[in-house]
Every structure is written in C-alpha cells, then in structure tokens.
Amino acid sequence: MANKKKINLSRLNREQKQRVWRRIQETNPPLANLLTDIGFQSLKDQFGAEVVVEVSTPEAADNGQY
C-alpha cells in the first residue's frame, strides 16, 4: 500500500499544475469540483491560502507529478 504524501498545488509551475489538474479531474471529480468552487476560491483568496492535497504515490509527489 502506498504512503500518502502532501503536495502543494499552489507552488507548482504551470506545466506541473496542468498535468496535476488533468489527473485530479480524471481520478477525483469531487476534488476537482471543490477546487473550482467559487466559495472555495473566495476563501482561499481571502486568507491568502495555498492549496495542499494528499497524493498516494510519493514518487509522483517528489517529481511534481500526480
């Protein structure tokens, strides 16, 4: 069983973000919906928060992949 590792989506470069976004949309539609929700975006912006998610493949997280 793979360990969980956190990845900070806010700190990825554009190419990495696009790759991770496609993967999230394919594998976790509820998370994709949350990340695009206007209320979530508003809270993130209001608090200057970064978005961090858990990934199940540590090697992918280390390489900025998902």
MONOR-V465781 format. One record per helix or strand. SS is the DSSP state (hx for helix, st for strand). FROM is the first residue (numbers start at 0). LEN is the number of residues. If there is no record, write none. Layout:
<<SS,FROM,LEN> <SS,FROM,LEN>>
This chain:
<<st,4,4> <hx,8,3> <hx,13,14> <hx,28,8> <hx,37,10> <st,51,4> <hx,57,5>>
